[in-house]
């Protein structure tokens, strides 16, 4: 008796999942946040500081996500 649930009835190797889960760092949202963070760092280096005047709530939330 085989205890491994991944074994296939005919004894062959189990098929790979159709949609393997990508690591978080490679998902579109993570890549977009990383690109925004790089842009913010480049701006900070070029300008010496970044000042955002009168941001709305969405801009503040997005800014914290990028910084984190």
Backbone as CSV, one residue per row, in Angstrom:
resi,resn,N_x,N_y,N_z,CA_x,CA_y,CA_z,C_x,C_y,C_z
1,UNK,0.838,-1.180,0.000,0.000,0.000,0.000,0.881,1.242,0.000
2,UNK,0.475,2.239,-0.777,1.231,3.482,-0.885,0.518,4.544,-0.061
3,UNK,1.262,5.162,0.852,0.685,6.195,1.704,0.748,7.574,1.070
4,UNK,1.524,7.717,0.028,1.709,9.022,-0.609,0.478,9.365,-1.441
5,UNK,-0.224,10.428,-1.076,-1.423,10.842,-1.807,-1.115,11.333,-3.209
6,UNK,0.144,11.694,-3.479,0.477,12.223,-4.798,0.697,11.128,-5.834
7,UNK,0.749,9.902,-5.398,0.971,8.809,-6.343,-0.263,8.625,-7.222
8,UNK,-0.015,8.281,-8.469,-1.094,8.050,-9.420,-1.402,6.560,-9.441
9,UNK,-2.649,6.207,-9.686,-3.098,4.811,-9.624,-2.288,3.897,-10.528
10,UNK,-1.849,4.361,-11.683,-1.120,3.470,-12.593,0.381,3.403,-12.287
11,UNK,0.823,4.065,-11.229,2.213,3.992,-10.817,3.096,5.057,-11.431
12,UNK,2.564,5.845,-12.352,3.385,6.895,-12.963,3.490,8.084,-12.014
13,UNK,4.351,9.007,-12.352,4.541,10.203,-11.541,3.306,11.085,-11.636
14,UNK,2.973,11.789,-10.561,1.826,12.700,-10.615,2.117,13.851,-11.568
15,UNK,1.081,14.344,-12.220,1.236,15.465,-13.147,1.495,16.742,-12.350
16,UNK,2.244,17.654,-12.956,2.493,18.951,-12.322,1.196,19.737,-12.304
17,UNK,0.990,20.578,-11.310,-0.235,21.379,-11.278,-0.344,22.239,-12.533
18,UNK,-1.560,22.432,-13.016,-1.779,23.212,-14.234,-1.363,24.667,-14.051
19,UNK,-1.627,25.235,-12.890,-1.283,26.635,-12.608,-0.430,26.699,-11.343
20,UNK,0.880,26.478,-11.474,1.705,26.566,-10.268,1.647,27.984,-9.704
21,UNK,1.661,28.078,-8.406,1.577,29.374,-7.745,2.941,30.049,-7.792
22,UNK,2.943,31.257,-8.314,4.189,32.026,-8.398,4.512,32.580,-7.016
23,UNK,5.792,32.718,-6.710,6.150,33.349,-5.438,5.588,34.769,-5.395
24,UNK,5.311,35.259,-4.202,4.703,36.583,-4.057,5.503,37.652,-4.791
25,UNK,6.820,37.582,-4.719,7.662,38.618,-5.318,7.537,38.684,-6.836
26,UNK,7.001,37.647,-7.452,6.849,37.627,-8.902,5.415,37.884,-9.352
27,UNK,4.512,38.097,-8.432,3.126,38.377,-8.796,3.005,39.816,-9.278
28,UNK,2.030,40.105,-10.145,1.913,41.451,-10.731,1.834,42.581,-9.711
29,UNK,1.099,42.405,-8.638,0.972,43.476,-7.642,2.324,43.749,-6.989
30,UNK,3.048,42.700,-6.642,4.357,42.877,-6.010,5.339,43.531,-6.969
31,UNK,5.307,43.133,-8.238,6.206,43.755,-9.214,5.877,45.232,-9.403
32,UNK,4.591,45.567,-9.441,4.187,46.975,-9.592,4.642,47.795,-8.392
33,UNK,4.479,47.253,-7.187,4.922,47.968,-5.974,6.439,48.156,-5.996
34,UNK,7.165,47.128,-6.430,8.623,47.223,-6.497,9.050,48.304,-7.495
35,UNK,8.361,48.384,-8.636,8.682,49.414,-9.627,8.406,50.813,-9.070
36,UNK,7.303,50.965,-8.335,6.997,52.263,-7.719,8.044,52.623,-6.673
37,UNK,8.497,51.637,-5.915,9.521,51.885,-4.902,10.833,52.312,-5.562
38,UNK,11.194,51.652,-6.657,12.419,52.035,-7.372,12.309,53.459,-7.911
39,UNK,11.145,53.807,-8.446,10.940,55.167,-8.964,11.040,56.189,-7.840
40,UNK,10.476,55.871,-6.686,10.546,56.781,-5.542,11.992,56.958,-5.078
41,UNK,12.745,55.875,-5.032,14.152,55.954,-4.628,14.951,56.777,-5.629
42,UNK,14.715,56.561,-6.924,15.421,57.339,-7.942,15.103,58.826,-7.806
43,UNK,13.842,59.135,-7.546,13.446,60.532,-7.358,14.106,61.118,-6.119
44,UNK,14.147,60.360,-5.049,14.773,60.812,-3.814,16.260,61.081,-4.018
45,UNK,16.928,60.198,-4.719,18.360,60.379,-4.987,18.581,61.615,-5.862
46,UNK,17.764,61.778,-6.885,17.940,62.897,-7.815,17.604,64.241,-7.177
47,UNK,16.522,64.280,-6.380,16.043,65.549,-5.840,16.503,65.815,-4.409
48,UNK,16.971,64.791,-3.721,17.405,64.957,-2.350,16.285,64.819,-1.331
49,UNK,15.061,65.018,-1.746,13.884,64.808,-0.905,12.666,64.715,-1.820
50,UNK,11.627,64.144,-1.289,10.376,64.032,-2.032,9.291,64.669,-1.192
51,UNK,8.635,65.642,-1.749,7.538,66.310,-1.048,6.274,66.123,-1.884
52,UNK,5.256,65.611,-1.245,3.969,65.429,-1.904,2.996,66.372,-1.213
53,UNK,2.529,67.350,-1.947,1.661,68.355,-1.351,0.201,67.975,-1.514
54,UNK,-0.533,68.104,-0.430,-1.972,67.893,-0.383,-2.419,66.552,-0.987
55,UNK,-1.859,65.440,-0.496,-2.272,64.137,-1.030,-3.672,63.763,-0.526
56,UNK,-4.418,63.044,-1.346,-5.704,62.540,-0.875,-5.469,61.210,-0.148
57,UNK,-6.513,60.651,0.420,-6.380,59.425,1.215,-5.793,58.269,0.406
58,UNK,-6.192,58.140,-0.854,-5.672,57.052,-1.691,-4.173,57.207,-1.939
59,UNK,-3.722,58.430,-2.153,-2.290,58.668,-2.366,-1.485,58.361,-1.111
60,UNK,-2.021,58.718,0.042,-1.340,58.424,1.302,-1.236,56.906,1.494
61,UNK,-2.343,56.215,1.274,-2.346,54.752,1.427,-1.355,54.111,0.462
62,UNK,-1.379,54.516,-0.787,-0.459,53.945,-1.780,0.988,54.276,-1.439
63,UNK,1.218,55.487,-0.958,2.582,55.877,-0.564,3.117,54.983,0.543
64,UNK,2.293,54.698,1.540,2.735,53.804,2.629,2.978,52.392,2.114
65,UNK,2.169,51.936,1.181,2.395,50.591,0.616,3.739,50.532,-0.104
66,UNK,4.039,51.569,-0.863,5.308,51.599,-1.591,6.482,51.635,-0.621
67,UNK,6.387,52.462,0.401,7.469,52.571,1.373,7.665,51.254,2.113
68,UNK,6.573,50.630,2.506,6.690,49.345,3.212,7.256,48.290,2.312
